[in-house]
Amino acid sequence: MPLSEHEQRQFEAIERALLADDPKFASAVRRRDPVVAGRRRLILAAVVLVAGLGVLLTGVVIGLWYVGVAGFVVMLVAAVLGAYAVRAMTGRTGRAQTGPGSVTHLTERRRRNRAAGDSGGGLFGRLEERWQRRIERQGL
């Protein structure tokens, strides 16, 4: 059962207070936090993916097919690492972790903005608004 907004704020305040009081405890919690570990793995996967792309392009440029294949394999491994990192960040249930900056938190914020009359902003929001105005003008 998810926490209410008030309970979530109280929980975050308690967490901040605990982490501020004991730096050793704070570092131990951060090391075990699946979101922090998942972000590190995701960054590592992105770096390995770029390195694999470099090896792939190098193999194509110098004309050695096996170097290109090795680059592709490195990219494939990086993609798998990235997928596991995302899974680690979302937990075993498949639901995203909550907290400021998390995917669920941002989705909830967008949902509240849309409910308040904001169309979501961005390119797609503006395009949708223009499309709706065009349909209303034509009377369709």
Backbone as a printed PyTorch tensor [residue, N CA C, xyz], in Angstrom:
tensor([[[  0.8420,  -1.1680,   0.0000],
         [  0.0000,   0.0000,   0.0000],
         [  0.8910,   1.2350,   0.0000]],

        [[  0.7280,   2.1370,  -0.9630],
         [  1.5860,   3.3150,  -1.0400],
         [  1.2930,   4.3040,   0.0780]],

        [[  2.3170,   5.0840,   0.4110],
         [  2.1740,   6.0940,   1.4520],
         [  1.4760,   7.3280,   0.9040]],

        [[  0.7640,   8.0350,   1.7740],
         [  0.1440,   9.2900,   1.3650],
         [  1.2430,  10.3490,   1.2250]],

        [[  0.8700,  11.4870,   0.6590],
         [  1.8330,  12.5800,   0.4860],
         [  2.4150,  13.0040,   1.8390]],

        [[  1.5630,  13.1480,   2.8350],
         [  2.0030,  13.5700,   4.1620],
         [  2.9520,  12.5380,   4.7760]],

        [[  2.5960,  11.2670,   4.6890],
         [  3.4460,  10.1980,   5.2310],
         [  4.7810,  10.1370,   4.4890]],

        [[  4.7440,  10.3500,   3.1620],
         [  5.9780,  10.3310,   2.3860],
         [  6.9030,  11.4630,   2.8260]],

        [[  6.3390,  12.6680,   3.0440],
         [  7.1530,  13.7980,   3.5070],
         [  7.7400,  13.5220,   4.8830]],

        [[  6.9350,  12.9440,   5.7840],
         [  7.4350,  12.6100,   7.1240],
         [  8.5570,  11.5790,   7.0390]],

        [[  8.3680,  10.5740,   6.2070],
         [  9.3800,   9.5380,   6.0430],
         [ 10.6840,  10.1340,   5.5230]],

        [[ 10.6000,  11.0180,   4.5270],
         [ 11.8050,  11.6450,   3.9800],
         [ 12.4930,  12.5300,   5.0100]],

        [[ 11.7030,  13.2250,   5.8570],
         [ 12.2930,  14.0630,   6.8960],
         [ 13.0250,  13.2110,   7.9270]],

        [[ 12.4320,  12.1030,   8.3280],
         [ 13.0850,  11.1880,   9.2740],
         [ 14.3640,  10.6310,   8.6590]],

        [[ 14.2940,  10.2540,   7.3870],
         [ 15.4630,   9.7070,   6.7050],
         [ 16.5860,  10.7360,   6.6460]],

        [[ 16.2560,  11.9800,   6.2850],
         [ 17.2780,  13.0300,   6.2340],
         [ 17.9040,  13.2570,   7.6020]],

        [[ 17.0790,  13.2500,   8.6440],
         [ 17.5970,  13.4610,  10.0020],
         [ 18.5410,  12.3320,  10.4050]],

        [[ 18.1650,  11.0940,  10.1000],
         [ 19.0320,   9.9570,  10.4270],
         [ 20.3470,  10.0230,   9.6670]],

        [[ 20.2760,  10.3640,   8.3950],
         [ 21.4880,  10.4110,   7.5850],
         [ 22.3870,  11.5710,   7.9890]],

        [[ 21.8080,  12.6780,   8.4610],
         [ 22.6120,  13.8250,   8.8800],
         [ 23.3050,  13.5640,  10.2170]],

        [[ 22.6840,  12.7720,  11.0980],
         [ 23.2480,  12.5210,  12.4290],
         [ 24.4420,  11.5790,  12.4060]],

        [[ 24.4250,  10.5910,  11.5460],
         [ 25.4720,   9.5710,  11.5480],
         [ 26.0340,   9.3830,  10.1340]],

        [[ 27.1790,  10.0080,   9.8180],
         [ 27.7430,   9.9040,   8.4660],
         [ 28.1300,   8.4730,   8.0780]],

        [[ 28.5690,   7.6880,   9.0580],
         [ 28.9460,   6.2980,   8.7610],
         [ 27.7180,   5.4970,   8.3430]],

        [[ 26.6170,   5.7020,   9.0690],
         [ 25.3600,   5.0440,   8.7250],
         [ 24.8710,   5.5100,   7.3530]],

        [[ 25.0310,   6.8070,   7.0770],
         [ 24.5830,   7.3580,   5.7950],
         [ 25.3360,   6.7260,   4.6350]],

        [[ 26.6550,   6.5560,   4.7810],
         [ 27.4180,   5.9540,   3.6840],
         [ 27.0470,   4.4830,   3.5060]],

        [[ 26.7560,   3.7950,   4.6190],
         [ 26.3430,   2.3940,   4.5050],
         [ 24.9930,   2.2660,   3.8120]],

        [[ 24.0710,   3.1810,   4.1130],
         [ 22.7460,   3.1470,   3.4770],
         [ 22.8630,   3.4610,   1.9980]],

        [[ 23.6710,   4.4430,   1.6440],
         [ 23.8220,   4.8100,   0.2350],
         [ 24.4230,   3.6750,  -0.5760]],

        [[ 25.3490,   2.9380,   0.0120],
         [ 25.9590,   1.8190,  -0.7030],
         [ 24.9460,   0.7250,  -0.9900]],

        [[ 23.9780,   0.5630,  -0.0960],
         [ 23.0030,  -0.5140,  -0.2520],
         [ 21.7290,  -0.0700,  -0.9610]],

        [[ 21.6050,   1.2040,  -1.2530],
         [ 20.4050,   1.7290,  -1.9060],
         [ 20.3550,   1.2200,  -3.3450]],

        [[ 19.2960,   0.4950,  -3.7320],
         [ 19.2330,  -0.0610,  -5.0810],
         [ 19.1710,   1.0080,  -6.1660]],

        [[ 18.6250,   2.1700,  -5.8580],
         [ 18.5550,   3.2240,  -6.8620],
         [ 19.9420,   3.7850,  -7.1410]],

        [[ 20.7250,   4.0170,  -6.0890],
         [ 22.0800,   4.5490,  -6.2650],
         [ 22.9500,   3.5300,  -6.9980]],

        [[ 22.8770,   2.2700,  -6.5750],
         [ 23.6610,   1.2290,  -7.2430],
         [ 23.2180,   1.0630,  -8.6910]],

        [[ 21.9190,   1.1470,  -8.9410],
         [ 21.4110,   1.0280, -10.2980],
         [ 21.8850,   2.1660, -11.1820]],

        [[ 21.9270,   3.3850, -10.6310],
         [ 22.4250,   4.5260, -11.4170],
         [ 23.8860,   4.3360, -11.7760]],

        [[ 24.6770,   3.8470, -10.8130],
         [ 26.0970,   3.5990, -11.1040],
         [ 26.2470,   2.5730, -12.2210]],

        [[ 25.4730,   1.4880, -12.1330],
         [ 25.5460,   0.4570, -13.1760],
         [ 25.0630,   0.9850, -14.5150]],

        [[ 24.0550,   1.8420, -14.4860],
         [ 23.5390,   2.4150, -15.7260],
         [ 24.5800,   3.3210, -16.3750]],

        [[ 25.2770,   4.1010, -15.5740],
         [ 26.3460,   4.9500, -16.1040],
         [ 27.4690,   4.0910, -16.6640]],

        [[ 27.8400,   3.0340, -15.9390],
         [ 28.8710,   2.1180, -16.4280],
         [ 28.4380,   1.4780, -17.7470]],

        [[ 27.1770,   1.0700, -17.8300],
         [ 26.6720,   0.4590, -19.0630],
         [ 26.7310,   1.4460, -20.2220]],

        [[ 26.4240,   2.7150, -19.9650],
         [ 26.4840,   3.7200, -21.0250],
         [ 27.9150,   3.9200, -21.5070]],

        [[ 28.8570,   3.9520, -20.5790],
         [ 30.2650,   4.1080, -20.9530],
         [ 30.7380,   2.9050, -21.7720]],

        [[ 30.3760,   1.7040, -21.3340],
         [ 30.7700,   0.4910, -22.0660],
         [ 30.1030,   0.4570, -23.4360]],

        [[ 28.8690,   0.9350, -23.5350],
         [ 28.1720,   0.9840, -24.8160],
         [ 28.8920,   1.9050, -25.7890]],

        [[ 29.3200,   3.0680, -25.3230],
         [ 30.0550,   4.0060, -26.1740],
         [ 31.4030,   3.4040, -26.5780]],

        [[ 32.0640,   2.7170, -25.6400],
         [ 33.3360,   2.0670, -25.9680],
         [ 33.1240,   0.9690, -27.0200]],

        [[ 32.0530,   0.2040, -26.8690],
         [ 31.7480,  -0.8330, -27.8520],
         [ 31.4570,  -0.2480, -29.2200]],

        [[ 30.7630,   0.8840, -29.2440],
         [ 30.5120,   1.5530, -30.5220],
         [ 31.8180,   1.9960, -31.1560]],

        [[ 32.7290,   2.4900, -30.3250],
         [ 34.0440,   2.8870, -30.8460],
         [ 34.7980,   1.7080, -31.4330]],

        [[ 34.7600,   0.5670, -30.7480],
         [ 35.4380,  -0.6350, -31.2560],
         [ 34.7670,  -1.0950, -32.5430]],

        [[ 33.4550,  -1.0520, -32.6000],
         [ 32.7240,  -1.4460, -33.8030],
         [ 33.1070,  -0.5700, -34.9870]],

        [[ 33.1150,   0.7330, -34.7810],
         [ 33.4750,   1.6480, -35.8660],
         [ 34.9370,   1.4860, -36.2750]],

        [[ 35.7920,   1.2350, -35.3000],
         [ 37.2060,   0.9970, -35.6160],
         [ 37.3500,  -0.2330, -36.4940]],

        [[ 36.6290,  -1.2880, -36.1580],
         [ 36.6730,  -2.5010, -36.9660],
         [ 36.1820,  -2.2660, -38.3750]],

        [[ 35.1670,  -1.4440, -38.5390],
         [ 34.6460,  -1.1380, -39.8750],
         [ 35.6630,  -0.3160, -40.6590]],

        [[ 36.2710,   0.6710, -40.0060],
         [ 37.2140,   1.5560, -40.6930],
         [ 38.4690,   0.8030, -41.1270]],

        [[ 39.0100,  -0.0450, -40.2550],
         [ 40.2530,  -0.7320, -40.6130],
         [ 39.9950,  -1.9980, -41.4210]],

        [[ 38.7430,  -2.3800, -41.5300],
         [ 38.3990,  -3.5070, -42.3980],
         [ 38.5700,  -4.8740, -41.7730]],

        [[ 38.6300,  -4.9590, -40.4510],
         [ 38.7290,  -6.2560, -39.7870],
         [ 37.3660,  -6.5920, -39.1920]],

        [[ 36.6980,  -7.5610, -39.8030],
         [ 35.3340,  -7.8800, -39.4130],
         [ 35.2420,  -8.3810, -37.9820]],

        [[ 36.2470,  -9.1200, -37.5260],
         [ 36.1820,  -9.6750, -36.1750],
         [ 36.3110,  -8.5920, -35.1100]],

        [[ 36.9890,  -7.4830, -35.4080],
         [ 37.0410,  -6.3630, -34.4670],
         [ 35.6510,  -5.7160, -34.3850]],

        [[ 34.9720,  -5.5850, -35.5100],
         [ 33.6190,  -5.0530, -35.5290],
         [ 32.6530,  -5.9350, -34.7620]],

        [[ 32.7970,  -7.2490, -34.9400],
         [ 31.9330,  -8.1910, -34.2090],
         [ 32.2040,  -8.0910, -32.7190]],

        [[ 33.4670,  -7.9560, -32.3480],
         [ 33.8050,  -7.8080, -30.9270],
         [ 33.1740,  -6.5320, -30.3540]],

        [[ 33.1930,  -5.4530, -31.1200],
         [ 32.5520,  -4.2120, -30.6860],
         [ 31.0550,  -4.3880, -30.5000]],

        [[ 30.4370,  -5.1450, -31.4280],
         [ 29.0100,  -5.4000, -31.3010],
         [ 28.7110,  -6.2140, -30.0510]],

        [[ 29.5430,  -7.2100, -29.7670],
         [ 29.3430,  -8.0310, -28.5650],
         [ 29.4860,  -7.1760, -27.3120]],

        [[ 30.4510,  -6.2690, -27.2980],
         [ 30.6310,  -5.3750, -26.1540],
         [ 29.3880,  -4.4990, -25.9880]],

        [[ 28.8400,  -4.0020, -27.1070],
         [ 27.6230,  -3.1880, -27.0370],
         [ 26.4460,  -4.0100, -26.5090]],

        [[ 26.3530,  -5.2650, -26.9240],
         [ 25.2790,  -6.1370, -26.4670],
         [ 25.3800,  -6.3830, -24.9590]],

        [[ 26.5920,  -6.6300, -24.4850],
         [ 26.8040,  -6.8290, -23.0480],
         [ 26.4300,  -5.5570, -22.2830]],

        [[ 26.7760,  -4.3960, -22.8240],
         [ 26.4310,  -3.1340, -22.1730],
         [ 24.9200,  -2.9470, -22.1060]],

        [[ 24.2230,  -3.3370, -23.1580],
         [ 22.7630,  -3.2170, -23.1570],
         [ 22.1490,  -4.1220, -22.0910]],

        [[ 22.6810,  -5.3210, -21.9430],
         [ 22.1790,  -6.2400, -20.9210],
         [ 22.4710,  -5.6750, -19.5260]],

        [[ 23.6760,  -5.1370, -19.3330],
         [ 24.0130,  -4.5070, -18.0520],
         [ 23.0680,  -3.3450, -17.7510]],

        [[ 22.7670,  -2.5650, -18.7550],
         [ 21.8390,  -1.4510, -18.5790],
         [ 20.4460,  -1.9310, -18.2050]],

        [[ 19.9920,  -3.0060, -18.8390],
         [ 18.6680,  -3.5450, -18.5180],
         [ 18.6230,  -4.0510, -17.0800]],

        [[ 19.6760,  -4.7270, -16.6530],
         [ 19.7290,  -5.1870, -15.2680],
         [ 19.7980,  -4.0120, -14.2990]],

        [[ 20.4880,  -2.9440, -14.6830],
         [ 20.5700,  -1.7640, -13.8200],
         [ 19.1990,  -1.1280, -13.6490]],

        [[ 18.4450,  -1.0410, -14.7270],
         [ 17.0940,  -0.4820, -14.6330],
         [ 16.2250,  -1.3800, -13.7670]],

        [[ 16.3820,  -2.6800, -13.9200],
         [ 15.6040,  -3.6200, -13.1050],
         [ 15.9650,  -3.4780, -11.6240]],

        [[ 17.2450,  -3.2710, -11.3390],
         [ 17.6730,  -3.0920,  -9.9510],
         [ 17.0990,  -1.8010,  -9.3700]],

        [[ 16.9710,  -0.7770, -10.1940],
         [ 16.4320,   0.4880,  -9.7150],
         [ 14.9350,   0.3920,  -9.4580]],

        [[ 14.2360,  -0.4310, -10.2200],
         [ 12.7890,  -0.5400, -10.0550],
         [ 12.4140,  -1.5760,  -9.0150]],

        [[ 13.3230,  -2.4310,  -8.6320],
         [ 13.0270,  -3.4600,  -7.6370],
         [ 12.4350,  -4.6970,  -8.2750]],

        [[ 12.2190,  -5.7050,  -7.4760],
         [ 11.7240,  -6.9860,  -7.9800],
         [ 10.2730,  -6.9390,  -8.4090]],

        [[  9.5100,  -5.9850,  -7.8900],
         [  8.0890,  -5.9290,  -8.2100],
         [  7.8320,  -5.3360,  -9.5780]],

        [[  8.8450,  -4.7020, -10.1720],
         [  8.6510,  -4.0670, -11.4590],
         [  8.1400,  -2.6450, -11.3380]],

        [[  7.8910,  -2.1920, -10.0960],
         [  7.4430,  -0.8260,  -9.8800],
         [  8.6350,   0.0310,  -9.5210]],

        [[  8.6410,   1.2460,  -9.9960],
         [  9.7650,   2.1410,  -9.7690],
         [  9.8300,   2.5730,  -8.3110]],

        [[ 11.0440,   2.8230,  -7.8590],
         [ 11.2410,   3.3490,  -6.5170],
         [ 10.7070,   4.7740,  -6.4730]],

        [[ 10.2080,   5.1880,  -5.3340],
         [  9.6910,   6.5380,  -5.2050],
         [ 10.7120,   7.4070,  -4.5230]],

        [[ 10.5710,   8.6810,  -4.7030],
         [ 11.4660,   9.6500,  -4.1060],
         [ 11.7310,  10.7510,  -5.1020]],

        [[ 12.2260,  11.8850,  -4.6430],
         [ 12.4850,  12.9940,  -5.5460],
         [ 13.4580,  12.5760,  -6.6480]],

        [[ 13.1020,  12.8530,  -7.8830],
         [ 13.9510,  12.5220,  -9.0200],
         [ 13.7070,  11.1550,  -9.5990]],

        [[ 12.9360,  10.3070,  -8.9410],
         [ 12.6770,   8.9820,  -9.4800],
         [ 11.6380,   9.0750, -10.5820]],

        [[ 11.5680,   8.0460, -11.3840],
         [ 10.6360,   8.0240, -12.5070],
         [  9.2070,   8.1310, -12.0160]],

        [[  8.8610,   7.4110, -10.9580],
         [  7.5000,   7.4480, -10.4330],
         [  7.1700,   8.8380,  -9.9120]],

        [[  8.1100,   9.4730,  -9.2450],
         [  7.8840,  10.8120,  -8.7170],
         [  7.6110,  11.7840,  -9.8500]],

        [[  8.3910,  11.7190, -10.9280],
         [  8.1880,  12.6140, -12.0530],
         [  6.8700,  12.3250, -12.7500]],

        [[  6.5080,  11.0520, -12.8740],
         [  5.2410,  10.6980, -13.5040],
         [  4.0750,  11.2320, -12.6880]],

        [[  4.1510,  11.1010, -11.3700],
         [  3.0880,  11.6230, -10.5190],
         [  2.9860,  13.1410, -10.6410]],

        [[  4.1260,  13.8250, -10.7230],
         [  4.1190,  15.2810, -10.8610],
         [  3.4680,  15.6730, -12.1850]],

        [[  3.7940,  14.9780, -13.2570],
         [  3.1780,  15.2750, -14.5550],
         [  1.6810,  15.0260, -14.5120]],

        [[  1.2700,  13.9370, -13.8630],
         [ -0.1500,  13.6140, -13.7660],
         [ -0.8900,  14.7170, -13.0040]],

        [[ -0.2940,  15.2230, -11.9140],
         [ -0.9320,  16.2970, -11.1530],
         [ -1.0110,  17.5750, -11.9820]],

        [[  0.0600,  17.8750, -12.7470],
         [  0.0480,  19.0670, -13.5860],
         [ -1.0390,  18.9770, -14.6460]],

        [[ -1.1950,  17.8280, -15.2460],
         [ -2.2290,  17.6570, -16.2630],
         [ -3.6160,  17.7800, -15.6510]],

        [[ -3.7840,  17.2500, -14.4550],
         [ -5.0800,  17.3460, -13.7870],
         [ -5.3970,  18.8000, -13.4490]],

        [[ -4.3680,  19.5950, -13.2140],
         [ -4.5630,  21.0020, -12.8790],
         [ -4.7530,  21.8640, -14.1270]],

        [[ -4.7340,  21.2550, -15.3010],
         [ -4.9770,  22.0120, -16.5260],
         [ -3.7570,  22.1720, -17.4020]],

        [[ -2.5990,  21.7810, -16.9220],
         [ -1.3930,  21.8570, -17.7360],
         [ -1.3650,  20.6500, -18.6550]],

        [[ -1.0940,  20.8660, -19.9300],
         [ -1.1470,  19.7610, -20.8900],
         [  0.1270,  18.9390, -20.8930]],

        [[  1.0790,  19.2210, -20.0330],
         [  2.2800,  18.4220, -19.9830],
         [  3.4740,  19.1430, -20.5540]],

        [[  3.2520,  20.2580, -21.2690],
         [  4.3580,  21.0190, -21.8170],
         [  5.1310,  20.2160, -22.8310]],

        [[  6.2450,  20.7300, -23.2250],
         [  7.0810,  20.0350, -24.1680],
         [  6.5010,  20.0440, -25.5700]],

        [[  7.1960,  19.4330, -26.4650],
         [  6.8280,  19.4090, -27.8700],
         [  5.4950,  18.7150, -28.0920]],

        [[  5.3290,  17.5320, -27.5130],
         [  4.1030,  16.7800, -27.7530],
         [  2.8860,  17.4640, -27.1380]],

        [[  3.0610,  18.0990, -26.0040],
         [  1.9560,  18.8280, -25.3940],
         [  1.4940,  19.9820, -26.2710]],

        [[  2.4770,  20.7320, -26.8200],
         [  2.1240,  21.8470, -27.7050],
         [  1.4700,  21.3470, -28.9790]],

        [[  2.0040,  20.2630, -29.5450],
         [  1.4050,  19.7080, -30.7580],
         [ -0.0220,  19.2390, -30.5030]],

        [[ -0.2480,  18.6200, -29.3580],
         [ -1.5920,  18.1560, -29.0350],
         [ -2.5590,  19.3220, -28.8890]],

        [[ -2.0950,  20.3910, -28.2220],
         [ -2.9510,  21.5680, -28.0730],
         [ -3.2900,  22.1770, -29.4360]],

        [[ -2.3120,  22.2960, -30.3240],
         [ -2.5610,  22.8600, -31.6510],
         [ -3.5270,  21.9930, -32.4400]],

        [[ -3.3820,  20.6840, -32.3250],
         [ -4.2770,  19.7700, -33.0200],
         [ -5.7080,  19.9300, -32.5110]],

        [[ -5.8760,  20.0260, -31.1880],
         [ -7.2090,  20.2020, -30.6170],
         [ -7.8370,  21.5130, -31.0700]],

        [[ -7.0520,  22.6000, -31.1040],
         [ -7.5770,  23.8840, -31.5710],
         [ -7.9940,  23.8080, -33.0310]],

        [[ -7.2150,  23.1280, -33.8510],
         [ -7.5330,  22.9960, -35.2710],
         [ -8.8360,  22.2250, -35.4600]],

        [[ -9.0240,  21.1620, -34.6930],
         [-10.2500,  20.3720, -34.7930],
         [-11.4560,  21.2110, -34.3530]],

        [[-11.2840,  21.9860, -33.2710],
         [-12.3860,  22.8350, -32.7950],
         [-12.7490,  23.9020, -33.8030]],

        [[-11.7540,  24.5040, -34.4810],
         [-12.0370,  25.5290, -35.4830],
         [-12.7800,  24.9620, -36.6870]],

        [[-12.4590,  23.7390, -37.0650],
         [-13.1050,  23.1420, -38.2270],
         [-14.4750,  22.5580, -37.8700]],

        [[-14.7550,  22.4410, -36.5970],
         [-16.0550,  21.9440, -36.1580],
         [-16.2180,  20.4540, -36.3440]],

        [[-15.1380,  19.7200, -36.2560],
         [-15.2120,  18.2550, -36.4110],
         [-15.4480,  17.5640, -35.1200]]])
